[in-house]
Amino acid sequence: METKNLVVNKTLPFDPTFLTVNISLRQVEEIAMTLSSQCIVTGTNEIAWALRALMLTDLTTLAGDDTKANVRRMCVRACYPFEPQFFDKFFERTLLLDIHCAAVCVYPARVQDAYTTVEQFKQLDRVAIAAVASGFPTGQYGLQTRLQEISHAILAGATEIDIVINRQLALLGDWKALYNEVVLMRSACGDHALLKTILAIGELGTMENVYKAAMVCMMAGADFIKTSTGKEMVNATLPVGLVMIFAIQEFKRRTCQIVGLKPAGGVRTVRDAICWMTLVKETLGIRWLTPQRFRFGASGLIDDIDKVVREGVARMEKEQLEKAAANKQPGSEIDEDALCKELREKRQAKN
């Protein structure tokens, strides 16, 4: 399988001063809710936000009964979420080239299936192939086995690797050992794959642990920090997202290195996605709302995006027809035969 060299974050020396933090849970919850509620969208704006969410989505299937067939269906939907003629009345068809998911995400054993499908549709430059690895979702495997799984996924065609961290080390406060493991995973990815580190925030116990785990992963060279596997009891929540954003901001301030954010698990509706995008826009800035810096890990979100966009376009068509009917006046229709006759008579008069 041909591999490309990517621009990836570098590993920085472990610095325990990055882990000094004191977080007020109540204040974090209040700030998160205040920021995320600042954007209320309707009408055509809702369609635009829904399409933006689509282009930031890693469309995911991580089920025990995944097969080549359902992975193929998912990849086709990621590449072509809408039929070309759907937007013809209100959008330029050329814009459809940009309306696709950011990536597809599967187990390592299904990477070859995903790669083959996306390659068949000539979308490898637009839709990335991501794989979960390192003993997903628990991480309760030997280190060498986890590293070999990363190598296997990359050889099969993955260009993004979503690894799970060792929660035991985080809960014990052994941050240097966690750093060393993630460094090895960064090395296994090399410059052939982006490294997304899943913190599994629902199993870390405290917001301070979330912040510290995020910092450790960023020092180790992570390109993204990701909230959850989607398999925990608690997954992506706005307060946890805000704590991770605080870590990204502080890390950028101290190192000038940019790290992306990926909420996963629990983002099921366009309204959920808008809350997250608003939170990111109000803290990290609008430039962060690109696939290079922000992703959603989701399987069901695309269904609600499809519903919102189709219903929005249907409303636009209805409003257009009602407006045309209201503006129509008696006798205003153009009689094409009469017009052609008049033009012919003028031409004859000139001759």
Stockholm file with secondary structure:
# STOCKHOLM 1.0

chainA/1-351         METKNLVVNKTLPFDPTFLTVNISLRQVEEIAMTLSSQCIVTGTNEIAWALRALMLTDLTTLAGDDTKANVRRMCVRACYPFEPQFFDKFFERTLLLDIHCAAVCVYPARVQDAYTTVEQFKQLDRVAIAAVASGFPTGQYGLQTRLQEISHAILAGATEIDIVINRQLALLGDWKALYNEVVLMRSACGDHALLKTILAIGELGTMENVYKAAMVCMMAGADFIKTSTGKEMVNATLPVGLVMIFAIQEFKRRTCQIVGLKPAGGVRTVRDAICWMTLVKETLGIRWLTPQRFRFGASGLIDDIDKVVREGVARMEKEQLEKAAANKQPGSEIDEDALCKELREKRQAKN
#=GR chainA/1-351 SS CCCCCCCCCCCCCCCGGGGCCCCCHHHHHHHHHHHHTTCCCCHHHHHHHHHHHHHTEEEECCCTTCCHHHHHHHHHHHHCSSCGGGGTTTSCGGGGGGCSCSEEEECGGGHHHHHHHHHHTTCTTTSEEEEEESSTTTCCSCHHHHHHHHHHHHHHTCSEEEEECCHHHHHHTCHHHHHHHHHHHHHHHTTTSEEEEECCGGGSCSHHHHHHHHHHHHHTTCSEEECCCSCSSSCCCHHHHHHHHHHHHHHHHHHCCCCEEECBSSCCSHHHHHHHHHHHHHHTCGGGCSTTTBCEEESSHHHHHHHHHHHHHHHHHHHHHHHHHHHCCTTCSCCHHHHHHHHHHHHHHHC
#=GC SS_cons         CCCCCCCCCCCCCCCGGGGCCCCCHHHHHHHHHHHHTTCCCCHHHHHHHHHHHHHTEEEECCCTTCCHHHHHHHHHHHHCSSCGGGGTTTSCGGGGGGCSCSEEEECGGGHHHHHHHHHHTTCTTTSEEEEEESSTTTCCSCHHHHHHHHHHHHHHTCSEEEEECCHHHHHHTCHHHHHHHHHHHHHHHTTTSEEEEECCGGGSCSHHHHHHHHHHHHHTTCSEEECCCSCSSSCCCHHHHHHHHHHHHHHHHHHCCCCEEECBSSCCSHHHHHHHHHHHHHHTCGGGCSTTTBCEEESSHHHHHHHHHHHHHHHHHHHHHHHHHHHCCTTCSCCHHHHHHHHHHHHHHHC
//
